[in-house]
């Protein structure tokens, strides 16, 4: 492999965003349901003694509330497990910051780092239909949807075949560059250059890829966010901010070179049409399965279907 293009797209999950509940709201609803269940049990006992005409009405209502209470309790348990796992992951970085602060003197110490919190925030959410899916949006101009972030690595040397595919629960692509390159099967080898938009701009990811012999060309600013004749009112006439981080400055200089510009222009021409074909031609805009494992398998099947279609097209193009 030589040059590959990397990108991601939000695809709807098989779940409604209205089935998402916050940690705080789930607790309030559990309390409400418990009171309703007690009331229904009292009514059912009274109905047994009075010979009520519809003996099934109360048991059905009771079963429905019991099932909903169990779903909400499971959602709160999931959020608590996620919070504990997140705190454990962040603990090493927290301890390193504390140690570095202790070595500084006087005001140079700064504020004490925030300790990782092992309990969920009141507004953290979990979906009752597909707990692995997340609320995501394409940009600030788009609405939130219950979705997954489908990622693809595409050959930018002419074939436009999907070389690697994976599914992320994170709406941001910032930490996805390395995992996307790692999703390429070992039998295909390792790419020399990876092209990505500014959503993947992460100095640590770029450095780790460089250690593995993969050069990353990542945009340092947003691409084409405003049209030349945009109907929306202009925010201000301030020029775009210049990158301050050393790695961003080096990347901007690389992209400004003739060689860098020639390479980076391939990104938009290679990976974005792939998602367009998958959505508009294959008609795949929503996952049918639930759970990240099953959704990942479904996304690999979609990538396989696209590759079969693309290979057929390439075969016709070179046929005598």
C-alpha positions, 0 to 999 in steps of 0.5 A: 500500500502507498497512500490511504484516505481515512474518514468517518460518518455517523449512521443511525442506530436501530434505536430511537433517541427518545429511548435515551434516559439520563442517570438522574431521570432514570432514578426519578422514574424508578421511584415513581414506578415503584410507587405505581407498582405498590398501588397496582398490587393493592388494587389487584388485591382489592379486585380479587375480593370484589370480583372485577370483570377484567382480571387481566387488566391489572396484571398486564399493567403491573408487568409493563411497569415491572419491565420498564423498572428493570430496564431503567435499573439496568441503564443506571447500572451500565452508567455506573460501570462506565463511570468506574471504568473511566475513572480507573483509566484516568487515574494514571494521568491524574497521579502523573499530574499530581506528581508533576505539581508537587515538584513545582514551587510556589504559584507555579504549582497551579490548581490541584488537578481534578480527581477522577470521578467514579460516579456518573454525572446526572446528565449522562445518558444510556439508550434502552433499545441499544445501550452501545449507541450514542447521541451524535450529530454531524456538526453544530448545524445538525440535530442529534441522532442515536447513531454509531460512528462508522469509519473507513480506510480507503485506497487512494492510489486509484482503486478506492477499495475499502481496506479497513473498517471499524465502528466507534461509539465516540462522535469525535474522530480525534482519537480514531486515526491510529485505530483506523490504520490498525483496522487494516488486515495485516495481510495487506501490509502497512500504508506509507501515508494516511490522509485525514481531515481536521477532525482527526487532528491529534498530535499524539496519534500522528506521532505514534503513526510516525513511529510505525513508519506511517506518515500522516497528513492531517488538515489543521483547519476546517475544510469548506465549512462556509460557502462563498455565497452563504445564506447564513449571516457571517459571524465576524471578519476575523481571519482564521486562527494560526496553529500554535502547537509545534506539531500543527505548525509543522503539519501546516508547513507540510500541507502548504508545500507543493508535494503536500497539496498534491497528496492531500487533494486525493483525500476528498476525491477518494474516501468521501465518494465511498460514503456517498455510494454506500448511502445513496447507491447501496441505500445503507443509512441505518444499522439493522442490528443492535450492540457494537459487536453486531453493528461492527459485523454489519458494517464489515458486510456493507464494506464487503458489498461496496468492494464487490461492486467496486471490483466489478466496476474496475474489472469492466474498465480494464476488460478488452 
